Amino acid sequence: MGCGNGAFSQLITEKSAPTFLSGIDPSPEQIEFARERGLGSKAAFDVGDAMSLSFSDDAFDLAVMALVIFFLEDPPKGLSEMIRVVRPGGTVANYIWDTVNKGSPSSLISEHLNDMGYQPDSPPNPQVSEMTTLKHLWNSAGTTEITSLPIIVERSFKNIDECWSISSLFPNIQNIVPNLTNKEIDELKGRLEGSLEVNSAGELTQKATANAIKGIVTEP
Ligand SMILES: C[S@@+](CC[C@H](N)C(=O)[O-])C[C@H]1O[C@@H](n2cnc3c(N)ncnc32)[C@H](O)[C@@H]1O
């Protein structure tokens, strides 16, 4: 659900060899890109909305939202749709950047921009990125054998210019970059450099955390 350009879908096909994989996303451009990955006849990508899936009940063994749930207008509705299309005994899973606790890769640059008077967009429902909220959602939806874990990742950059060239591409930051003066860009790069750690190889490093959760679908 929310397969975007198919990056996670490709990982699934490579690591889990599914009998069939179906990816949906509201963006036709992203779906087009996902189709061009050439994942073969066992994968299909279609325009669709996680809040109102076109699949029949019990159609899948597993449904997953990767980095999507906080974009949904009504996250519980998205979860109930995943549950509807998964057979009893199947799995509904999710992982999402923990933006509430500043765990998203874009949290740091967003914070600095805020301090400088800019307001990067945030997703409509950031609160569902927090682990206790996710557990509550999966519990309330009636799934069982719920397991959850934080996924901590670390990225390193050769220098601040490499960090800036990547960080300035986050969708919520990209909108702001054209409004920044060269002086403000230099200030932002200085702030970023000052708040990143340096590893033993002299590279700048940044950690991020995603919260992952899964549960088993029960008989209705
Ligand atoms: C950060 S991308 C994640 C892409 C993909 N899951 C991955 O990790 O490779 C978030 C995606 O959520 C999608 N999205 C937003 N609202 C959605 C909705 N109502 N139903 C399904 N997908 C949605 C966006 O179009 C975008 O492609």
The ligand as an ORCA input file, in Angstrom:
! r2SCAN-3c Opt
* xyz 0 1
  C       7.870      7.743      1.180
  S       6.898      7.043     -0.094
  C       7.100      5.297      0.208
  C       7.209      4.479     -1.058
  C       7.376      2.985     -0.895
  N       6.457      2.425      0.076
  C       8.786      2.595     -0.539
  O       9.142      2.640      0.653
  O       9.558      2.208     -1.428
  C       5.242      7.344      0.470
  C       4.181      6.990     -0.554
  O       2.889      7.042      0.050
  C       1.991      7.337     -0.980
  N       0.658      7.699     -0.483
  C       0.235      8.874      0.016
  N      -1.089      8.823      0.290
  C      -1.515      7.578     -0.044
  C      -2.785      6.904     -0.033
  N      -3.900      7.520      0.396
  N      -2.840      5.636     -0.476
  C      -1.722      4.997     -0.896
  N      -0.520      5.592     -0.942
  C      -0.400      6.857     -0.528
  C       2.699      8.444     -1.742
  O       2.156      8.637     -3.039
  C       4.132      7.938     -1.757
  O       4.433      7.224     -2.923
*
